[in-house]
């Protein structure tokens, strides 16, 4: 399957997700799992139907693994930022990342409130609403055309998930509630960095789509404990840290490593899942 076809299927699945989320019923919880809303399940059903029919395997937050023997596995978060969606805060998204034997291949992160779409293809660049996202070059650039040129944490505006036990040296911070959109905001130059400050880390469905957007936009990326962001086992959790530039990433990682588990192996796949 070529990359254009992958992205076309993602667009079709995202449209189905948007239709399901538009039927939000005031944020009714399913009771099946902590923090799971009825629209999470409806969105998952809609996306999985499209993806499986198109020939993908799926690994989804809401329903787990489907057809894992297939060559292309879509790591899916039907609604990232479910609490925002339930409360009417316009920062929630759907995230798709196709993974093959070589790694992350194609991705779509769609803001379900604004319809802003981030797309990326391995080796083919990243876009927002069709506009290329490009690395900083040292010249003048418009806001939103790609990562900022920020070098210093002390001058940076940083997105966070959860509040760390102490101030990490940023100039300003935002806790917005959708890691996929937070990371894409770094790729776009709206935020300078993002730091996962949780105790339990994030699942691959939360961030892989945005990670490919960031990689193709030239964002510097790391993990709090030095592990690859794409684990061999998709069920393992990670602590993503991304920044507009390498010096900013280095500083953010140093600060992030001042708190949390000393032994990252102890906090792997078995950690309790946090929903947002």
C-alpha positions in Angstrom: 0.0 0.0 0.0 1.5 3.4 -1.0 1.7 6.4 1.3 -1.0 8.4 -0.4 -3.4 5.5 0.0 -2.5 5.2 3.7 -3.3 8.9 4.3 -6.5 8.7 2.3 -7.7 5.8 4.6 -6.7 7.8 7.6 -8.7 10.8 6.4 -11.7 8.5 5.9 -11.3 7.0 9.4 -10.9 10.4 11.0 -14.1 11.7 9.3 -15.9 8.7 10.9 -14.4 9.5 14.3 -15.4 13.2 14.0 -19.0 12.1 13.2 -19.0 9.9 16.3 -17.6 12.6 18.6 -20.1 15.1 17.2 -22.8 13.0 18.9 -21.2 13.6 22.4 -23.9 12.9 25.0 -22.7 15.2 27.7 -19.7 13.0 28.6 -21.4 9.8 29.7 -18.9 7.3 31.0 -19.2 3.6 30.0 -18.3 2.2 33.4 -16.3 -0.5 31.7 -12.9 1.2 32.3 -11.9 4.2 34.4 -12.3 7.4 32.4 -13.7 5.8 29.3 -16.5 7.8 27.7 -19.2 6.4 25.4 -17.9 8.5 22.5 -14.5 6.9 23.0 -16.0 3.6 22.2 -18.1 4.9 19.3 -15.1 6.6 17.8 -13.0 3.5 18.1 -15.7 1.3 16.5 -15.9 3.8 13.6 -12.1 4.0 13.0 -11.4 0.3 13.4 -14.1 -0.6 10.9 -12.5 1.6 8.2 -8.9 0.6 9.0 -9.5 -3.1 9.2 -11.6 -3.1 6.0 -8.7 -1.3 4.3 -6.3 -4.1 5.3 -4.5 -2.7 8.3 -3.9 -4.3 11.6 -4.9 -2.0 14.5 -3.5 -1.4 18.0 -6.0 0.8 19.7 -6.4 2.4 23.1 -10.0 1.4 23.4 -10.1 -2.1 22.0 -6.5 -3.4 21.9 -5.1 -5.4 19.1 -6.8 -6.4 15.9 -5.2 -8.5 13.1 -1.7 -8.1 14.5 -0.3 -10.4 11.8 -0.8 -7.8 9.1 2.3 -6.0 7.6 1.0 -2.5 8.5 -0.3 -1.8 12.0 -2.1 1.4 12.8 -1.5 2.6 16.3 -4.7 4.4 17.1 -6.0 6.8 19.7 -9.6 7.5 18.7 -9.9 10.5 21.0 -6.8 11.9 22.7 -8.1 14.5 25.2 -11.4 12.8 26.0 -12.0 14.9 29.1 -11.5 18.1 27.1 -14.0 16.7 24.5 -16.6 15.9 27.2 -16.3 19.3 28.8 -16.3 21.3 25.5 -12.6 22.4 25.7 -11.4 22.6 22.0 -8.1 20.7 22.4 -8.8 17.1 21.6 -7.7 15.0 18.6 -7.7 11.7 16.9 -4.3 10.1 16.1 -3.2 7.5 13.6 0.3 6.1 13.0 1.0 3.3 10.5 4.0 1.2 11.7 5.8 -1.3 9.5 9.0 -3.3 9.9 11.2 -0.2 9.5 9.3 2.0 12.0 6.8 4.8 11.8 5.7 5.2 8.2 2.7 7.6 8.0 0.6 9.6 10.4 -2.4 11.8 10.8 -3.3 13.9 13.9 -6.5 15.7 13.5 -7.8 18.4 15.9 -11.4 17.3 16.2 -12.5 20.8 17.5 -10.8 23.0 14.8 -10.3 20.4 12.0 -6.6 21.3 11.8 -4.8 18.3 10.3 -1.2 17.3 10.8 0.2 14.7 8.4 3.6 13.1 7.9 5.2 10.4 5.8 8.6 8.9 6.7 11.2 10.6 4.5 8.5 12.7 2.9 8.1 15.6 5.4 5.2 16.9 7.5 2.4 19.3 6.9 -0.3 21.2 8.7 -3.4 21.7 6.6 -1.3 21.1 3.6 1.4 23.6 4.4 5.0 22.2 4.9 6.5 22.2 8.3 10.2 22.7 8.0 13.1 22.9 10.4 14.4 26.4 11.4 17.1 27.8 9.1 18.3 30.9 11.0 16.3 33.2 8.8 13.0 35.0 9.2 10.0 32.7 9.3 6.3 33.1 10.0 4.8 31.7 13.1 3.3 28.3 12.5 5.6 27.3 9.6 7.7 24.9 11.6 9.6 24.5 14.8 10.8 27.7 16.5 14.5 28.5 16.9 14.3 28.6 20.7 17.6 27.4 22.3 16.9 28.1 26.0 14.4 26.6 28.4 14.4 29.9 30.3 12.9 31.6 27.3 10.7 28.8 26.2 6.9 28.2 26.3 6.5 24.6 27.2 3.6 22.2 27.0 3.3 19.7 29.9 1.2 16.7 30.9 0.8 17.0 34.6 2.7 19.4 36.9 6.2 18.4 38.0 7.2 18.5 41.6 9.1 21.7 41.0 9.6 24.5 38.5 11.8 23.2 35.7 13.1 26.6 34.5 10.7 27.4 31.7 9.5 30.9 31.0 5.9 29.9 30.6 4.0 26.6 30.5 0.7 25.2 29.3 -1.1 22.1 30.4 -3.6 21.5 27.6 -4.7 17.9 27.8 -3.8 16.2 24.5 -0.2 15.1 24.1 -0.7 14.5 20.4 -1.7 18.1 19.8 0.9 19.4 22.3 3.7 17.6 20.3 2.3 18.8 17.0 2.2 22.3 18.4 6.0 22.0 18.8 6.3 20.9 15.2 4.3 23.9 14.1 6.2 26.4 16.3 3.3 27.2 18.5 5.0 25.7 21.5 8.8 25.5 21.9 8.9 22.2 23.8 6.8 19.5 25.4 7.7 17.5 28.5 5.9 14.4 29.8 5.8 15.0 33.6 3.6 12.0 34.5 4.5 9.3 36.9 3.3 6.5 34.6 4.4 7.7 31.1 2.3 7.5 28.0 1.2 4.7 25.8 2.4 4.5 22.2 -1.1 5.3 20.9 -0.9 8.6 22.7 2.1 10.0 20.9 3.4 8.0 17.9 1.4 9.9 15.3 2.7 13.2 16.6 6.2 11.8 16.9 6.4 11.2 13.2 5.0 14.7 12.5 7.8 16.0 14.8 10.5 13.9 13.3 9.6 15.0 9.8 9.4 18.6 10.8 12.9 18.6 12.2 11.9 18.6 15.9 14.5 17.3 18.4 13.1 14.3 20.3 14.0 12.1 23.2 12.7 10.0 26.1 13.2 10.8 29.7 15.1 7.6 30.4 16.9 7.4 27.1 14.8 4.7 25.5 13.5 4.7 21.9 10.1 6.3 21.5 9.1 3.4 19.3 9.5 0.3 21.4 9.7 -3.2 19.9 6.7 -4.0 22.1 4.0 -1.5 21.4 2.4 -2.1 24.8 5.4 -0.5 26.6 5.1 3.0 27.9 7.4 6.0 27.3 8.0 9.5 28.6 8.3 11.7 25.5 10.3 15.0 25.5 10.4 17.1 22.4 11.9 20.5 21.6 12.4 22.9 18.8 16.2 22.6 18.9 18.8 20.2 20.1 20.1 22.5 22.9 16.6 23.0 24.2 16.0 19.3 24.2 19.2 18.6 26.1 18.2 21.2 28.8 14.6 19.8 29.0 15.9 16.2 29.4 18.3 17.2 32.1 15.5 18.9 34.0 13.0 16.0 33.5 15.5 13.5 34.8 15.6 15.2 38.2 12.4 13.5 39.2 10.7 10.2 38.6 11.7 6.6 38.7 15.4 5.7 39.1 14.8 2.4 37.3 12.9 2.9 34.1 12.4 -0.9 33.8 10.3 -0.8 36.9 7.8 1.6 35.3 7.4 -0.1 31.9 4.3 -1.7 30.5 2.9 -2.6 33.9 2.3 1.0 35.1 -1.3 2.1 35.6 -2.7 3.9 32.6 -3.6 7.6 32.9 -6.4 9.0 30.8 -6.7 12.6 29.8 
